[in-house]
Every structure is written in structure tokens, then in C-alpha cells.
Amino acid sequence: MRTARYGAKLRNLYTAASTAKRSKYVCPKCSKTKVKRTGNSLWKCKSCGARIAGGAYALTTETGNVARRILEDSKS
């Protein structure tokens, strides 16, 4: 079993990352909660079969959200 050993902060960070990587996410294409992690930064929707490159432990990251907003604002 792989766990963080010392310090409450490390244990909390490890718990947050491991629960985020095991949970299901909403698919951006079909809007169903069927996206699961298949590998490091690779996500697949079990409903529509879409493959998505995202974050290592979560489908989207804060940096990715900021970049997406900047690109949408520059198109307008």
C-alpha cells in the first residue's frame, strides 16, 4: 500500500489526489458522468468512447481552465 508517511498536510494531499483520480467526471462531448482515468493524463468516456488528454489526477486543472478562458476571450 502506497501512502504518505509523515505529516498531516502530505496525507491530506495524497488523499485528495487519489480520490480525484478514482472518481468519475462529466464528459465534455456527451455530458454524461462516465469519464474515467485510463492512464497518466489519459481519460476515456465509457458512453461515447471519447479519449481526452487532461490532468494527471483530475480531468481538468486550474491552469487548463485559465488557458481555456484566455483562448475564448481572444476569439471574441
N, C-alpha and C positions, 0 to 999 in steps of 0.2 A: 504494500500500500504506500503510495507516494503522498506525503503530506509535508506541509511546512512545519518546522520543528519549534523554533523559538520565537516568542513574541506574538502578542495578540494581533498586531497590525498585519504581520505576514500571514497568520492563519485566516484572518478576515479577507485579505486579498485573494488568497488561494481558494477559499470557499466561494467567493463571488465569481471568480473566473471559471471554476469548474462547474458551477450551476448554470452559468451563462452558456457554456459550450454544450451542455447536455439538453438545454431547453429547445422548444420548437419556436419558430419565428414565422411571421406573416410573409407570404410570397409576394414580391412586387409585381409579378405578372398576373397571377390568378387570384390574388387576395385571400388565399386560404392559409390556415395555420398549419402548414405541412413541411416547412423548410427545416432540414436537419443538417448538421455538420458531417461531412464525409471525410475530410482531411484538413490539414493545416490551411486555413483561409479558403477552403472549398466548401460550398454549401449546395444542396440539391433539394428541389421541391419534389415530394413524393406524389403530388397530384398531377402537375403538368410536365414534370421532368426537366424543368429549367435548372441549369447549372449557373451558380452565382459565385463570383470571387468577392469575398468580404473580409471582415476582420478575422483574426486568429481565434478569438473566443466568442465573439458576437457577430451577428450578420452585418451590422453597420457600426462604425466607430465615430467618435466625435470629430476627428479630423476629416473623415469622409463626408460627414454631414455638412461641415463648413465648406469644403471644396464644392459640393453639390450646389449649395446656396450661391456661392460666388459665380459658378458657371451659369446658373439660371438667371442671375441678375445681369450678367454680361450679355446674355442673349436678348434681353428686353431693350 
